Amino acid sequence: SGNITLLTGEISEQVTVTATAETTVDTNTNTVSGLVSGKQIDTLPINGRNFLDLAQLQPGVQTVDGGNFDPTKNGYVGVSIAGGEGRTTRIQVDGIDITDETVGTTVQNLSMDSIQEFQISQSGLDPSTSLSNTGAVNVVTRSGSNEFHGSGFIFWRDNRFAARIGDSPAPFNREQGGFRFGGPILKDKLF
């Protein structure tokens, strides 16, 4: 038996761990929300290109055929949040309410290419969306800049990509095309 002495050596490698708060909890509101960014909107294949179909990307949200509310709403979509009927969901574009107060859903369809951000908020009652007690859709449109930018698209489907019953092809053909272009009209003033 004997005494053993251990000496400290030099530090050859050091690991530093720092914490950053990427996600914070907002304790001021009881709202659950989700955001779809402009890049996601550009790359997601949305059948029919109805801007309210983006709502289905959030949990607990589904779209409802507007024709179920009233025949004047054929071709429009309602947004059902947390099992609601879809009539009372508030829909705002750049802070302006486009909700049809009489029948439900919206009074306006937007081009998918004009949307920068699409947000769904679910809450019991959120004063920022005024009358809604189920939730709201908030759309922020694209704004211009001093640089010219744009894009084009074509969505094409025909009966070769549709389900068949028997030997005859399904009578299905959909072609949607378009573009967007933006830039300065008067530099730093009008886009």
C-alpha positions as CSV (number, residue, x, y, z in Angstrom):
1,S,0.0,0.0,0.0
2,G,1.1,3.5,-0.6
3,N,0.0,7.0,-1.4
4,I,-0.8,7.8,-5.0
5,T,-0.9,11.5,-6.1
6,L,-2.8,12.5,-9.2
7,L,-1.8,15.7,-11.0
8,T,-4.2,17.8,-13.1
9,G,-3.3,18.0,-16.8
10,E,-3.9,20.7,-19.3
11,I,-7.3,21.2,-20.9
12,S,-7.0,20.1,-24.4
13,E,-10.7,20.3,-25.4
14,Q,-13.5,22.3,-24.1
15,V,-17.3,22.0,-24.8
16,T,-19.5,25.0,-24.2
17,V,-23.3,24.5,-24.1
18,T,-25.5,27.5,-24.5
19,A,-29.3,27.6,-24.5
20,T,-31.3,29.7,-26.9
21,A,-35.0,30.3,-26.7
22,E,-36.3,29.5,-30.2
23,T,-39.8,28.8,-29.1
24,T,-41.5,30.8,-26.4
25,V,-44.8,30.4,-24.8
26,D,-47.1,33.4,-24.9
27,T,-48.8,33.5,-21.5
28,N,-51.0,36.5,-22.5
29,T,-53.3,34.7,-24.8
30,N,-55.0,31.3,-24.9
31,T,-54.6,31.0,-28.7
32,V,-53.1,28.0,-30.5
33,S,-51.8,29.0,-33.9
34,G,-49.9,27.7,-36.9
35,L,-48.2,29.5,-39.7
36,V,-47.7,28.6,-43.4
37,S,-44.8,30.6,-44.9
38,G,-44.6,32.0,-48.4
39,K,-41.9,29.4,-49.3
40,Q,-44.2,26.6,-48.3
41,I,-47.1,28.1,-50.2
42,D,-44.9,28.2,-53.4
43,T,-43.9,24.6,-53.1
44,L,-47.1,22.8,-51.9
45,P,-49.3,21.3,-54.5
46,I,-52.8,22.5,-53.6
47,N,-55.5,20.9,-55.7
48,G,-57.7,23.6,-57.1
49,R,-55.4,26.4,-55.7
50,N,-58.0,27.7,-53.2
51,F,-56.2,29.7,-50.6
52,L,-58.3,28.4,-47.7
53,D,-57.2,24.9,-48.4
54,L,-53.9,25.9,-46.7
55,A,-55.9,25.7,-43.4
56,Q,-55.9,21.9,-43.6
57,L,-52.1,21.9,-42.9
58,Q,-52.9,22.7,-39.2
59,P,-54.0,20.1,-36.7
60,G,-57.7,20.1,-35.8
61,V,-58.7,22.1,-38.9
62,Q,-60.6,21.0,-42.0
63,T,-62.3,22.7,-44.9
64,V,-66.1,22.6,-45.5
65,D,-67.8,23.1,-48.9
66,G,-69.4,26.6,-48.8
67,G,-72.4,25.3,-50.8
68,N,-73.5,23.4,-47.6
69,F,-74.1,26.8,-46.0
70,D,-75.9,28.4,-48.9
71,P,-76.2,27.9,-52.7
72,T,-74.6,31.3,-53.3
73,K,-71.4,29.9,-51.7
74,N,-70.8,27.1,-54.3
75,G,-67.1,27.2,-55.1
76,Y,-66.2,28.8,-51.8
77,V,-64.7,27.0,-48.8
78,G,-65.4,27.4,-45.1
79,V,-62.8,26.6,-42.4
80,S,-63.9,24.4,-39.6
81,I,-61.6,24.8,-36.5
82,A,-61.7,22.3,-33.6
83,G,-64.9,20.7,-34.9
84,G,-66.8,24.0,-35.5
85,E,-69.3,24.3,-38.4
86,G,-67.0,26.6,-40.4
87,R,-69.5,29.5,-40.7
88,T,-68.1,31.6,-37.8
89,T,-64.4,31.4,-38.6
90,R,-63.1,35.0,-39.0
91,I,-61.1,35.5,-42.3
92,Q,-58.9,38.5,-42.5
93,V,-56.5,39.7,-45.3
94,D,-53.9,42.3,-44.2
95,G,-56.1,43.1,-41.2
96,I,-59.3,43.6,-43.3
97,D,-62.2,41.3,-42.6
98,I,-63.5,39.4,-45.7
99,T,-65.9,37.2,-43.8
100,D,-69.5,36.9,-45.1
101,E,-71.5,37.9,-42.0
102,T,-74.7,36.7,-43.5
103,V,-74.0,33.2,-44.8
104,G,-70.4,32.4,-43.6
105,T,-67.1,31.6,-45.2
106,T,-65.6,34.5,-47.3
107,V,-66.7,37.1,-49.8
108,Q,-63.5,36.9,-51.8
109,N,-61.1,34.4,-53.2
110,L,-57.4,35.2,-53.3
111,S,-54.7,34.0,-55.7
112,M,-52.3,31.6,-53.9
113,D,-49.4,33.6,-55.5
114,S,-50.5,36.8,-53.7
115,I,-50.0,35.3,-50.2
116,Q,-46.9,35.8,-48.2
117,E,-48.1,34.1,-44.9
118,F,-51.2,32.2,-43.9
119,Q,-52.0,31.8,-40.2
120,I,-54.7,29.9,-38.4
121,S,-55.4,30.7,-34.8
122,Q,-57.7,28.6,-32.5
123,S,-59.1,30.1,-29.4
124,G,-62.1,30.4,-27.1
125,L,-62.4,34.1,-27.8
126,D,-59.6,36.3,-29.2
127,P,-60.4,40.0,-29.0
128,S,-58.0,40.7,-31.9
129,T,-60.3,38.8,-34.3
130,S,-63.4,40.5,-33.0
131,L,-66.5,38.3,-33.3
132,S,-65.1,34.9,-33.8
133,N,-65.4,32.4,-30.9
134,T,-63.8,29.4,-32.7
135,G,-60.8,30.8,-34.5
136,A,-59.5,32.9,-37.3
137,V,-57.6,32.9,-40.6
138,N,-55.1,35.7,-41.0
139,V,-53.6,36.2,-44.5
140,V,-50.7,38.6,-45.2
141,T,-50.2,39.4,-48.8
142,R,-46.9,39.9,-50.6
143,S,-45.5,43.4,-50.8
144,G,-43.1,44.9,-53.4
145,S,-39.5,45.8,-53.2
146,N,-36.9,47.7,-55.2
147,E,-35.9,44.5,-57.0
148,F,-37.8,42.9,-59.9
149,H,-38.9,39.3,-59.0
150,G,-41.5,36.9,-60.2
151,S,-42.4,33.3,-60.9
152,G,-44.7,31.2,-63.2
153,F,-46.5,28.0,-62.8
154,I,-48.5,25.4,-64.5
155,F,-50.5,22.6,-62.9
156,W,-51.7,19.9,-65.3
157,R,-53.6,16.7,-64.7
158,D,-55.5,14.6,-67.1
159,N,-57.3,11.2,-67.2
160,R,-53.9,9.3,-67.4
161,F,-53.4,10.3,-63.7
162,A,-57.0,9.7,-62.6
163,A,-58.6,6.6,-61.2
164,R,-60.4,4.4,-63.7
165,I,-63.4,2.2,-63.4
166,G,-63.3,-0.5,-66.0
167,D,-61.6,0.1,-69.4
168,S,-62.8,3.6,-70.2
169,P,-60.7,6.6,-69.1
170,A,-62.1,9.0,-66.6
171,P,-63.3,12.3,-68.1
172,F,-60.8,14.4,-66.2
173,N,-58.7,17.3,-67.4
174,R,-57.4,20.2,-65.3
175,E,-54.9,22.8,-66.5
176,Q,-54.1,25.8,-64.4
177,G,-51.4,28.3,-65.3
178,G,-50.3,31.7,-64.2
179,F,-47.5,34.0,-63.1
180,R,-46.7,36.8,-60.7
181,F,-44.3,39.7,-61.2
182,G,-43.3,42.5,-58.9
183,G,-40.9,45.3,-58.7
184,P,-40.5,49.1,-58.3
185,I,-42.6,51.5,-60.2
186,L,-41.1,54.5,-58.4
187,K,-38.0,53.5,-56.5
188,D,-38.4,53.5,-52.7
189,K,-42.0,54.8,-53.1
190,L,-44.3,52.7,-55.2
191,F,-44.0,48.9,-55.9
